[in-house]
Amino acid sequence: MCFAVTAGVCVANVYLAQPLLDSLASAFRVPPGAIGSVVTATQAGSVLALLLIVPLGDRCDRRRLMLLLAPGLVLALLAVALARHYLVLLAAMAAVGALGTAMTQGLIAYAANAAGPHERGRVVGMTQSGVVVGLLLARVWAGALADGLGWRGVYLASAVLVAGVGLVVWRELPRLAGSPSSLPYLQLLRSTVALLRTDPVLRRRGLLGALLFAVFNIFWSPLALSLAGPPHSLSHAAIGAFGLLGALGALGAGKAGRWTDRGWHRRTSICALLLMAFAWLPLAGMPLSLWSLMLGVVLLDLGCQALHVTNQSLILGGPPESHGRLIACYMLFYAVGSGAGALASTSVYAWAGWLAVCGLGAGVSLFALVFWWLCEAAPRPPTGGACALAP
C-alpha cells in the first residue's frame, strides 16, 4: 500500500497541466493549437529521466535514490508555480516530468524487486492501481484548486504534498536485500539500450505501450479545451471530476496483474484492446451527452490500465537486478506515445474539432489491436515483419 500511495502522489504531478491547458494558454498568450507543447515538454522530461535516472535504481540503493529525487521534484513544482515566461514554464514542466517519472517508475521497479516471482503481477498491479488513482485524481485536484486558487496555486499545493511524500519514503519504504548491479554508470546506460535489441518481449510490449498511451493522451489532452467551451462550458472543477470515473481503471489494473500471474496475459490483452477501441463510440457522443462521455471514460481507462499492467508484469519477469532498466526502456515507449498523442490531438482538435479527435483515437486503437493480433494470435513467419518482434 505504501508503494501505491507514494507512486500515486508522484505521478499526479506529471498530469496536473491537462485540465489547466485553457488557463495556461490564456496566461501565457499561447494559441490553443500549440498549448499541447506543455504536455510534450513534460513527456520530454520523462524521456530524459528514463534514459538517465531510472536505470540508476539497478546500481544504487533504491530507497536512497527516492530520498534524493523527492526534494528535486518539490523545487521543480515551485519553478512551475513561479514561471513568468513561456520558455521558463516549458523548462520547469520538463523538470517536473523528469523527476515525477523517475520517482514513479523507480517505485514500480522497487515494488517488483521487493515481491516474490509468484506475486509480482499482483504487487505491480497494486502499485499501478495507485498510479492510476493518482493520475486521475490529479485532474480533480487540479480542477478544484484552479477554480479557487488559480493554476499557480495548484503547483504550490502539490509542492507541499510531495514534501510530505518524501517523509513517507524516509520512514516506511523497506530496504532491499541482494546486491545491485556493479556496472559503471555509462556502461549501465549502454546496457539499457542493449535490452531493446536482446529482449523481444520488451520490444513487442513496448510498442503496444506506445500505442496505448498515445490513445490515452489523444483523449485527455484536448478534453479540457472541448468541455470548457460550448455547448457544456464547464468549470475546471467539473472537468477534473471526470477523472474520478477513470478510477475504475484501477480495478482493471489490479485484476490484470493477478491474471498475468496465472498465465492469462493473452486473454487480458485482447479484452483490454477491444475496450480501448469500443470506447471511442460513446466518446464521440460527448457534444450531445455527458452521459456518453462518462461511459467512454470508464471503458477507455479500464482497457488502457489493464493492458499497461499486463505489459509491465510480463516485462518485469526478467532478473531483479535489471528491473530498473527494463521499466525505463518500456516507459520510453510510453513517453514517446504520450507526447505524440498530446500534440497530435490538440492540433487535430484546433483544426477539425472533437469528432476528428475521436476518429484519430479510434484509428490508433484499431492499429494497436491489429498489431497485437499479428504478433500474438496469427501464425508467425520465421523471419521478417512485425511478428519477428515476438519471442
N, C-alpha and C positions, 0 to 999 in steps of 0.2 A: 504493500500500500504506500509505503514511503517513496518508493521509486515512482509510482503512478502520480502521486500528488506533486512531487518535485518536477517531474518531466512535464506535467500539465501546465504548471506555472511558467516554466521556461519557454515552452513552445508558444504560449499565448502571445508573447511579445513579438514574435515573427509575423503575426497576423492582425495585430491591432489596427493597422492602417486601412484594412479593406473596407470597413463600414464608414471610414472617415475620408474617403477619397474625394468626395464632393467638397468637404470643408478644406482639405489641403489644396485642391485646385483653386478655390476661391482665395485662400490666404496667400498663396504664392503666385497667383495670376497665371496658372498653367492651363492650357486648353484641356477639356475633358478627354479628348482622344489621346493625349500624351501623359495623363496623370498615372497611367499604368506603369510608368517608369519607376515610381516609388516602390511598387511591388517587385519590379525587376531588379532594382538596386538591392533590395533585401535578399532576393534569391542569389544575386551575385556574391553577396557576403556569405551566404550559405555555402556556395561552391568553394570559396577560399577556406572556410572552416573545415569542410570535408576533406580538402586536399592537404591542409597544413596542420590542423589541430586535432581532429577526431582520431587520426591514426596514432597520436601520441599516447592514447589510452592503452595501446598494446605494449608500450615501452615504460610508461610511468605508473605510479600508483594512481588508480582511477579516482579515488576519494580526494587525494591531494590536488589533482587536476581540476576537479569540480570546485574546490575551495578557491582556486586561483581565478577561475572563469567567472564566478558569481559577481565579485566586485567590478570586473570589467564590464559586465552586462549592465550593472547599475549606472556606470558612467556613460555608457552608450545611450541609455534611455534618457538620461539628463541632457545629453547633447541634442537629441531629437527635440525635447521639450523647449530648449533654448534657441533652436535654429532660427535665423532671420533671413537667410538666403537659401534659394532652392538647391544650389550645389552643396551647401553645408548640410541641408536636410538629407540629400541623397547619400552623402558620405556617412552621416550618422545612422541612417537606415541600414546601410551596408554593414556597419559595425554591429547593430542590433541583430541583423540576420546571421552574421558570423558567430557571435557569442551565444545567442539563443539556440542556434542549431548545434553548435559544439556541445553545449550542456545537454540538450535533449537527446541527441544521438549517442553521446557518451553515456548517458544514463541507461539507454536501451541496451547498449553493449555491456554495461556494468551489470544490469539485471540478468542478461543471458549468461554472463560469466558466473554469476552467483548461483544460478539454477542448475540442477542436475539434468542430464540429457533427456530423461523420461518426462520432465515437466517444463522443458524450455519453452515449448509453444505456449503453454498456459501462462508462464511468467511474462514472456514477451507480450502476449495478448493483454494481460492485465496492465502492464506498463503502457502499452499502446492505447488502451482504453483511457488511461489518464491523459495521454497526449490528445486523444480525440476530444475529451471533455474540455481540456484547457484550450484547445484550438477553437472550439465552438463558443465556449463561454467568453473567449476574448472579444468576440463580436458583440455579445450582450454587454459585457463590461465596458467596452469602448463606446458603444452607442449610448448607454445610460449616462456615463460620466461626461461625454461630449455635450449632451444637452444641457448639463448644469455647469460644467467647468471649462468647456471648450476642449479642443483636441490636445492642447498643450497639457491641460490638467490630467488627461488620460495617461500620458507618458510619465508625468511626475508621480502619479499614484502607483504606476507599475514599477517605477524605480524603488519605491518603498517596499512593495510586495516582494520583489526579487531579493532585496536585502534580508527580509525575513526568511526566504528560502535558503539563503546562504547559511543561516544559523541551523536550519533543519539538516542540511548536508553535514555540517560540522558535528552535530550531536547524534544523528540517527543512522546514517548510511554505514553499512558494515565494511570492515576491512576484508580484503580477499586473500585467500591462500593461493599458493602457487607462484611461480617465477614469471615475470613479464619477459617479453622479447628482449634479447641483448643486442639487437641490430642497432647500429648508429642511426641518427635521425635521418640523414639523407638517403641511406640505404633502405630505411623503413618506408620513406616516401616512394622510392622506386619500386619496392615490393608491393605497395598499394596499387600502383598502376599495373604491375605484372599480373595481379589477380584477375584483372579483366581479360587477360589472354588465356589464363590457365583454368578458370572456373566457369564452365558452361552454364551452370545453374545461375550464377551471379549475372552473367550476360543476359540470359533469357528473362529472368525475373526483373532485372534492372530495366530492360526495355519496356516491360509491362508496367513497371513503376513509373517510368517517364510518361507513358500514355495516360495512366490513371490520374496522375497529379496534374497533367495538362487539362484533363476533363474537369477535375475538381476546381481548378482556378478559372477555367473558362466560365463556369457558373458563378462563383463567388465574387470575382473581381468586378464585373460590371453591375452586380445586383444592386449595390447602393445607389449607383447612378440612375438606374431604372426606377427603383422604388421611391427615391427622393422627388422625382418629377411626377407629372400627371400620368395616369389617372389616380394614382394612390397618394402621392405627396406625403409619405410617412416621415416621422421624426427619426433621428439617429437611434433612439432607444427602441422604437418599434422595428426598425430594420435589423438591429442587432439581435432582437428577440427571436428572429427566425433561426438563429444559430442553435437555440435550445432544442429545436426539432431534430437537428442533426446529432444530438447527444445519443439518439438511438443507435447511431453508428458505433458507439462504444459497445453495445450489445453484440453487434456483428464482429467487432474486433476480438472480444473475449471468446466467443464461440469458435471463431476461425482458428484461434490458437489451439484450442482443445481438439478440434477436428484434425488439424495438421499433426498433432501428437499421435493421433490414431491412424494416420496414413491416408486421410481423406482429402488431400490437398487438391486433387483434380476436380472433384465434385464441388468443393468450396469455390475454386477459381471460376468454374463455368457459371455457377449461380451468381457470384459477385459481378461478373462481366455482363450477364443478362440484366441484372438490376440496373447497372450503370447505363446501359443502352435504353432500356424501357423508361427510365426516369425522365428523359427529355420530352416525352409526350405530355405528361401533366405540367412540366415546367414551361412548355410553350404556351400553355393557357394562362400564365401569370397575369398578363394585361387585363384579362377578363375576370379572373377569380383568384383571390389569395388562398382559397382552399386548395386549388390546383397546385399552387406553389408549395404549400405545406406538404402535400403528398409527394411531390417531386423531390423536395429536400430530404425527406426520410429515405426514399428509395435510393437516391444518389449517394448519400452518406453511408448507408448500410453496405452498398456494393463497394464503394471505394475503400472503406476501412477494413472490410473482410478480406479483400484482395491484398491490401497493404500488409496486414499481419501474416497472411499466408506466405507472401513473398519473403518477409523478414524471417519467419520461422524456418523456411527452407534454406535460406542463405546462411543463417547462423548455425547450421548443422556442422560447420567446419570447426577446426581446432579453436579452443577458447583463447589462445594467445594471438589469434588473428581476428577476433570479433570486431575490434575497433576498425581495422582496415576494411573488413567485409562490409560493415554497416556504412562506412564512409563511401566506398565505391557505389553501393546501392543508392545512397542518398544523393550522390552526384547526378544520377539519372533523375531522381525526384526534383532536384533544384533546376535542372535544365527544363524539365517538363512544366514545372510550376511557373518559371519565368516566361517561357514561351506562351503558355496558356493565358497568363495575365495580360501580356502585351497584345497578343492576337485578339483576345475577346474584347478588351476596351476599344481597340481600333475598329473591330467589326461592329461593335455597338454604336460608335460615333458615326460610322458610315451607313449602316443599314438597320439598326435597331435590334430589339430583343429577339425577334424570330430568327434573325440571321445568326445571333449568338447560339440559339438552340440548335440550329442546323449545324453549326460548327461543332458543338459539343456532341451531338448525335453521331456525326461523321467520325470523330476521333474515337468515340466509344465503340462503334462498329468495327473500326480498324483494329482496335485492341482485341476485340473478340475473334476476328479473323486470324490475327497473328497468333493468339493462344491456340486456336484450333489447328493451325498448320504445324505448330511446334509440339503440341501435346497429344492431339487426338488423331490427326491424319497419319497415314504411313509416312515414315521419314526416309528420304533418299540417302544413300550412303555418303554423298558429298554435295556441297554447294547449297545455295538457297538459304532462306531464313531458318529452315529446320536444322541446319548444321549447328545452330546455337544450342540445340537441345543435347543433353547427355546421352 
